[in-house]
Amino acid sequence: MWTPLALAAPEAKSTPRAIASTPAAIPTVLFPLRSLGVPANEATALETTLRNEAASLPELTIIQPGDVAAIVERAHESDCLARPACAADAASKAGAKQFVSGTVSALGEDVLVDLKLVDARTGKEVRRITHPVAGRQELVIQVLHAAAVELLAPARFVGRLEVRLVQTSAGNGPPVPVAQSDARGAHLFVDGKLVADLPLAHSVDGIEPGRRAVRVTKEGFHDASLFVEVRFDQTTKADVDLPHGELAGVAYLRATESAAPVPVVTAPVAATLVQPERGPWLRIAGWSALGAGVIAVGIATAMQLEVNADASTLNLYLAGTPNPNTAQQMLTNKENEVRNTRIVFGISGALALAGAAMLISDVVLSRKQSAELNAAPVVVPGGGAVALSGEF
């Protein structure tokens, strides 16, 4: 499976030499990968490809293994590279500040490459990654290039993200981009952080590869929260249908690629961003709260009238009551009734205000605003054009 890859990759020479590098490059040794259930020729092919990809990084000066092999041979320790302390000492004596070691393991029909970066001075592990490798030769090279960057130059292990708002139709037609004026005011969040406002003038760079939580917000619409995979050294183009809160499409492009050509418009196309239909729940809740408030006002009023009617009677009764304890108890009971009446008045007022606020909010939110853009082909002498019209 890996034989063509081995033939395509140049074989490393045994004589010590360093790959040309920038002045700030870090001397690095890549030790031979240990094979665990993988044929030796396949493991060698992967190791050679990984070495070539690492040598292309300007952050490094790759010291060829022949120099380290001579040091290990002079130490008369055949298992030196399997022991971190001995491997670190050998790499340090070869002039390296860090080294890479790892294994190539069989995982069903695939191969698993496990790599770790170790500080040659302290022998401590700096970083570790694991990647499955399978598929055609060009895919294997892409995976190993990504592994080399992630392990040895993590600051450059990033991807790009482009998000545009689209409107999907009820049929199976492709999503149609909304008018730019309709997209204005929308905000793009990645992993909870605001990264840009829509529409985007260019892609958002520096996004960590992996499954990212993307959220698009716009006043008057429900938030669209979804997961989008961002890939290393690629631009992830995501189409978001905001009214439906879903991902309408996604594509991955490398720097040398371009998006698929836009189909020729053969009929008028309209893209309208319309607020989603709202249920009657806010209106129902508002009327319910308002009704409960009115009922509570009636109850409180009745309680207040009863308290006022009993007040004069209570005063006459207390004037002729010889027992002070009985008089005090009757006064306490009447004070409790007054307090309860005030509480009911307060609750009724709060319910009435809440109901009125919900009804007002329902009226405001029910005023939908939309923007429409129409595009239609126009034949002109010597060629064609597209006529644009709309209501904003």
C-alpha positions as CSV (number, residue, x, y, z in Angstrom):
1,M,0.0,0.0,0.0
2,W,2.8,2.4,0.9
3,T,5.4,1.3,-1.7
4,P,4.7,4.1,-4.2
5,L,5.0,6.6,-1.4
6,A,8.4,5.2,-0.4
7,L,9.6,5.4,-4.0
8,A,8.3,8.9,-4.4
9,A,10.1,10.2,-1.3
10,P,13.8,10.9,-1.5
11,E,15.9,8.6,0.6
12,A,17.8,10.2,3.5
13,K,21.6,10.0,3.3
14,S,23.6,8.7,6.2
15,T,26.1,11.5,6.1
16,P,25.3,14.2,8.6
17,R,24.0,17.4,7.1
18,A,21.4,20.1,8.0
19,I,18.6,21.3,5.8
20,A,18.8,25.0,4.8
21,S,16.8,27.0,7.3
22,T,16.1,30.4,8.7
23,P,18.4,32.0,11.3
24,A,15.8,31.3,14.0
25,A,15.4,27.7,13.1
26,I,15.5,25.1,15.9
27,P,17.9,22.2,15.4
28,T,15.7,19.1,15.5
29,V,16.2,15.4,15.2
30,L,13.6,13.0,13.8
31,F,14.4,9.5,15.2
32,P,13.3,6.4,13.2
33,L,9.7,5.5,13.9
34,R,9.2,2.1,15.7
35,S,7.0,-0.3,13.7
36,L,4.2,-2.1,15.6
37,G,2.6,-4.6,13.3
38,V,3.4,-2.6,10.1
39,P,5.7,-3.9,7.4
40,A,9.1,-2.3,7.5
41,N,8.9,-0.8,4.0
42,E,5.6,0.9,4.8
43,A,6.9,2.3,8.1
44,T,10.0,3.5,6.2
45,A,7.9,5.2,3.6
46,L,5.8,7.0,6.2
47,E,9.0,8.1,8.1
48,T,10.7,9.4,5.0
49,T,7.6,11.4,4.0
50,L,7.3,12.8,7.5
51,R,10.9,13.8,7.4
52,N,10.5,15.6,4.1
53,E,7.4,17.5,5.4
54,A,9.2,18.5,8.6
55,A,12.3,19.7,6.5
56,S,10.0,22.1,4.6
57,L,9.1,24.0,7.8
58,P,11.2,27.2,8.1
59,E,11.0,26.9,11.9
60,L,13.3,23.9,12.0
61,T,16.8,22.8,11.0
62,I,16.5,19.0,10.5
63,I,19.6,17.1,11.5
64,Q,19.9,13.9,9.5
65,P,19.7,10.7,11.6
66,G,23.2,9.5,10.5
67,D,24.9,11.9,12.9
68,V,22.7,10.6,15.8
69,A,23.2,7.0,14.7
70,A,27.0,7.4,15.0
71,I,26.7,8.8,18.5
72,V,24.3,6.0,19.6
73,E,26.7,3.4,18.0
74,R,29.6,4.8,19.9
75,A,27.6,4.5,23.1
76,H,27.1,0.8,22.5
77,E,23.5,0.9,23.6
78,S,21.2,-0.8,21.0
79,D,18.0,0.2,22.9
80,C,19.1,3.9,23.4
81,L,16.3,5.4,21.3
82,A,13.7,3.4,23.3
83,R,14.8,5.1,26.5
84,P,13.9,8.9,26.8
85,A,17.0,9.8,28.8
86,C,19.4,8.1,26.4
87,A,17.6,9.4,23.3
88,A,17.7,13.0,24.7
89,D,21.4,12.7,25.4
90,A,22.1,11.4,21.9
91,A,20.1,14.2,20.3
92,S,21.8,16.8,22.5
93,K,25.2,15.6,21.5
94,A,24.2,15.8,17.9
95,G,23.5,19.5,18.4
96,A,19.7,19.2,18.5
97,K,17.5,21.2,21.0
98,Q,14.5,18.9,20.5
99,F,13.7,15.5,18.9
100,V,10.7,13.6,17.5
101,S,10.1,10.0,18.2
102,G,7.1,7.8,17.8
103,T,5.5,4.6,16.5
104,V,3.6,3.3,13.4
105,S,0.9,0.9,14.5
106,A,-1.5,-1.3,12.5
107,L,-5.2,-0.4,13.1
108,G,-7.3,-2.7,11.0
109,E,-6.7,-1.6,7.4
110,D,-5.4,1.8,8.5
111,V,-2.1,2.8,10.1
112,L,-1.9,4.9,13.2
113,V,1.0,7.3,13.6
114,D,1.8,8.4,17.1
115,L,4.4,11.2,17.5
116,K,5.8,13.1,20.4
117,L,8.1,16.1,20.6
118,V,10.7,16.0,23.4
119,D,13.0,18.7,24.8
120,A,16.6,17.4,24.3
121,R,17.9,19.3,27.3
122,T,15.4,18.1,29.9
123,G,14.0,14.9,28.3
124,K,10.4,16.1,29.0
125,E,7.6,15.7,26.5
126,V,6.6,19.0,24.9
127,R,3.7,17.9,22.7
128,R,2.1,14.7,21.4
129,I,-0.3,14.0,18.5
130,T,-1.9,10.9,17.0
131,H,-3.3,10.6,13.4
132,P,-4.7,7.8,11.4
133,V,-3.2,7.5,7.9
134,A,-4.9,5.8,5.0
135,G,-6.0,6.5,1.4
136,R,-4.2,7.7,-1.7
137,Q,-0.6,8.9,-1.7
138,E,-1.6,12.6,-2.0
139,L,-4.0,12.2,1.0
140,V,-1.2,10.6,3.0
141,I,1.2,13.4,2.3
142,Q,-1.5,15.9,3.3
143,V,-2.1,14.1,6.6
144,L,1.6,13.9,7.4
145,H,2.1,17.6,6.5
146,A,-0.6,18.5,8.9
147,A,0.9,16.3,11.6
148,A,4.3,17.9,11.1
149,V,2.9,21.4,11.4
150,E,0.7,20.6,14.4
151,L,3.6,19.0,16.2
152,L,6.5,21.3,15.3
153,A,4.9,24.6,14.3
154,P,1.6,24.8,16.2
155,A,1.2,28.5,15.7
156,R,0.6,27.8,11.9
157,F,-1.8,24.9,12.5
158,V,-4.9,26.9,11.7
159,G,-7.7,27.1,9.2
160,R,-10.0,29.7,7.8
161,L,-13.8,30.2,8.0
162,E,-16.3,32.0,5.7
163,V,-19.9,32.3,6.6
164,R,-22.7,33.7,4.5
165,L,-26.4,33.9,5.1
166,V,-28.6,32.1,2.6
167,Q,-32.3,31.5,2.0
168,T,-33.4,27.9,1.2
169,S,-36.5,27.1,-0.9
170,A,-39.1,24.6,-0.2
171,G,-37.9,22.4,-3.1
172,N,-34.5,20.9,-3.8
173,G,-33.0,24.0,-5.3
174,P,-29.7,25.4,-4.1
175,P,-29.6,28.0,-1.3
176,V,-29.7,31.6,-2.5
177,P,-27.5,34.2,-0.8
178,V,-29.5,36.9,0.8
179,A,-29.0,40.6,0.0
180,Q,-26.0,42.2,1.7
181,S,-28.3,44.8,3.2
182,D,-30.2,41.9,4.8
183,A,-27.1,40.3,6.2
184,R,-25.9,43.5,7.9
185,G,-26.4,43.5,11.6
186,A,-25.7,39.8,12.0
187,H,-22.8,38.7,14.3
188,L,-20.6,35.7,13.9
189,F,-19.4,33.8,17.1
190,V,-16.9,30.9,17.1
191,D,-16.6,28.9,20.3
192,G,-18.5,31.7,22.2
193,K,-16.2,34.6,21.0
194,L,-17.4,37.3,18.6
195,V,-15.0,37.1,15.6
196,A,-16.7,39.2,12.9
197,D,-19.9,40.9,11.7
198,L,-21.7,39.8,8.6
199,P,-21.5,40.2,5.6
200,L,-17.8,39.2,5.7
201,A,-15.3,41.2,3.6
202,H,-12.8,38.3,3.8
203,S,-12.4,34.9,5.5
204,V,-11.8,34.7,9.3
205,D,-8.2,33.4,9.7
206,G,-6.5,31.7,12.6
207,I,-9.3,29.3,13.5
208,E,-8.2,26.2,15.3
209,P,-8.9,23.1,13.3
210,G,-11.5,20.7,14.6
211,R,-15.3,20.8,15.3
212,R,-16.1,24.4,16.2
213,A,-19.3,25.8,17.7
214,V,-20.5,28.5,15.3
215,R,-23.4,30.9,16.2
216,V,-25.0,33.6,14.1
217,T,-27.2,36.2,15.8
218,K,-29.3,39.0,14.3
219,E,-31.9,41.1,16.0
220,G,-35.4,39.8,15.3
221,F,-34.3,36.3,14.6
222,H,-33.6,33.2,16.7
223,D,-29.9,32.4,17.0
224,A,-28.5,29.8,14.6
225,S,-26.2,27.6,16.7
226,L,-24.4,24.7,14.9
227,F,-21.2,22.8,14.6
228,V,-18.8,23.3,11.7
229,E,-15.6,21.4,11.0
230,V,-12.6,23.6,10.3
231,R,-9.7,21.9,8.5
232,F,-6.0,22.8,8.6
233,D,-4.8,25.0,5.7
234,Q,-8.3,25.1,4.2
235,T,-11.1,27.6,3.9
236,T,-14.4,26.3,5.3
237,K,-17.2,27.9,3.4
238,A,-20.5,27.6,5.4
239,D,-23.9,28.7,4.3
240,V,-26.3,29.4,7.2
241,D,-30.1,29.6,6.9
242,L,-30.8,32.0,9.7
243,P,-34.7,31.8,9.7
244,H,-34.5,28.0,10.0
245,G,-31.4,28.1,12.2
246,E,-29.6,25.4,10.2
247,L,-26.5,24.8,8.1
248,A,-27.5,24.9,4.5
249,G,-24.2,23.7,3.0
250,V,-20.5,23.5,3.5
251,A,-17.4,23.3,1.3
252,Y,-13.7,23.1,1.9
253,L,-11.2,24.9,-0.3
254,R,-7.4,25.0,-0.2
255,A,-5.5,28.2,-1.0
256,T,-4.9,27.1,-4.6
257,E,-8.5,26.2,-5.2
258,S,-11.5,28.3,-6.0
259,A,-15.2,27.9,-5.4
260,A,-17.4,26.1,-7.9
261,P,-18.6,28.4,-10.7
262,V,-22.0,30.0,-10.0
263,P,-24.7,28.6,-12.3
264,V,-26.0,30.9,-15.1
265,V,-29.2,32.6,-14.0
266,T,-32.0,31.4,-16.3
267,A,-34.9,32.8,-14.4
268,P,-35.5,35.6,-11.9
269,V,-34.2,34.7,-8.5
270,A,-35.3,36.3,-5.2
271,A,-33.6,36.0,-1.9
272,T,-35.7,37.2,1.0
273,L,-34.7,37.1,4.7
274,V,-37.9,36.9,6.6
275,Q,-38.3,36.5,10.3
276,P,-39.7,33.1,11.3
277,E,-43.3,32.7,12.1
278,R,-44.0,33.3,15.8
279,G,-46.5,31.4,17.9
280,P,-49.3,33.0,19.8
281,W,-47.8,32.0,23.2
282,L,-46.6,35.5,24.1
283,R,-50.0,37.0,23.4
284,I,-51.8,34.3,25.3
285,A,-49.5,34.7,28.3
286,G,-50.0,38.5,28.2
287,W,-53.8,38.3,28.2
288,S,-53.7,35.6,30.9
289,A,-51.5,37.7,33.2
290,L,-53.6,40.8,32.6
291,G,-56.8,38.9,33.4
292,A,-55.3,37.5,36.5
293,G,-54.2,41.0,37.6
294,V,-57.8,42.3,37.1
295,I,-59.2,39.5,39.1
296,A,-56.6,40.1,41.9
297,V,-57.6,43.8,41.9
298,G,-61.2,42.8,42.5
299,I,-60.3,40.5,45.3
300,A,-58.1,43.1,47.0
301,T,-60.8,45.7,46.7
302,A,-63.3,43.5,48.3
303,M,-60.9,42.7,51.1
304,Q,-60.2,46.5,51.6
305,L,-63.9,47.3,51.8
306,E,-64.4,44.6,54.4
307,V,-61.5,45.9,56.5
308,N,-62.9,49.4,56.4
309,A,-66.4,48.2,57.4
310,D,-65.1,46.3,60.3
311,A,-62.8,49.1,61.6
312,S,-65.6,51.2,63.2
313,T,-67.3,48.2,64.7
314,L,-64.0,47.0,66.1
315,N,-63.3,50.4,67.8
316,L,-66.7,50.4,69.5
317,Y,-66.2,46.8,70.7
318,L,-62.7,47.4,72.0
319,A,-63.9,50.4,74.0
320,G,-66.1,48.2,76.0
321,T,-63.7,45.2,76.3
322,P,-62.3,45.0,79.8
323,N,-59.7,42.3,78.9
324,P,-56.5,43.9,77.4
325,N,-55.2,40.6,76.1
326,T,-58.4,40.0,74.1
327,A,-58.2,43.6,72.7
328,Q,-54.5,43.1,71.7
329,Q,-55.3,39.9,69.9
330,M,-58.1,41.5,67.9
331,L,-55.9,44.4,66.9
332,T,-53.2,41.9,65.7
333,N,-55.7,40.0,63.6
334,K,-57.0,43.2,62.0
335,E,-53.4,44.3,61.2
336,N,-52.8,40.9,59.5
337,E,-55.9,41.5,57.3
338,V,-54.7,44.9,56.3
339,R,-51.2,43.5,55.4
340,N,-52.7,40.7,53.4
341,T,-54.9,43.2,51.5
342,R,-51.8,45.2,50.5
343,I,-50.0,42.1,49.4
344,V,-52.9,41.1,47.1
345,F,-52.9,44.7,45.7
346,G,-49.2,44.4,45.0
347,I,-49.6,41.0,43.2
348,S,-52.5,42.3,41.1
349,G,-50.4,45.3,40.0
350,A,-47.4,43.1,39.1
351,L,-49.6,40.8,37.0
352,A,-51.3,43.6,35.2
353,L,-47.9,45.2,34.4
354,A,-46.4,41.9,33.2
355,G,-49.4,41.2,31.0
356,A,-49.3,44.7,29.4
357,A,-45.6,44.4,28.8
358,M,-46.0,41.0,27.1
359,L,-48.9,42.3,24.9
360,I,-46.8,45.3,23.8
361,S,-43.8,43.1,23.0
362,D,-46.0,40.8,21.0
363,V,-47.2,43.8,18.9
364,V,-43.6,45.0,18.3
365,L,-42.3,41.6,17.4
366,S,-45.2,40.9,15.0
367,R,-44.0,43.7,12.7
368,K,-41.9,41.7,10.3
369,Q,-39.3,43.4,8.2
370,S,-37.9,41.8,5.1
371,A,-35.6,42.7,2.2
372,E,-35.9,41.3,-1.2
373,L,-33.4,41.2,-4.1
374,N,-34.4,40.1,-7.6
375,A,-31.9,39.1,-10.2
376,A,-32.9,38.5,-13.9
377,P,-30.8,38.0,-17.0
378,V,-30.9,40.8,-19.7
379,V,-29.6,40.4,-23.2
380,V,-27.7,43.5,-24.5
381,P,-25.9,44.1,-27.7
382,G,-22.6,42.3,-27.7
383,G,-23.2,40.3,-24.5
384,G,-25.5,40.0,-21.5
385,A,-26.1,41.5,-18.1
386,V,-27.9,40.9,-14.9
387,A,-30.7,43.3,-13.8
388,L,-31.1,43.8,-10.1
389,S,-34.1,45.2,-8.3
390,G,-35.5,44.9,-4.9
391,E,-37.5,46.3,-2.0
392,F,-35.6,47.2,1.2
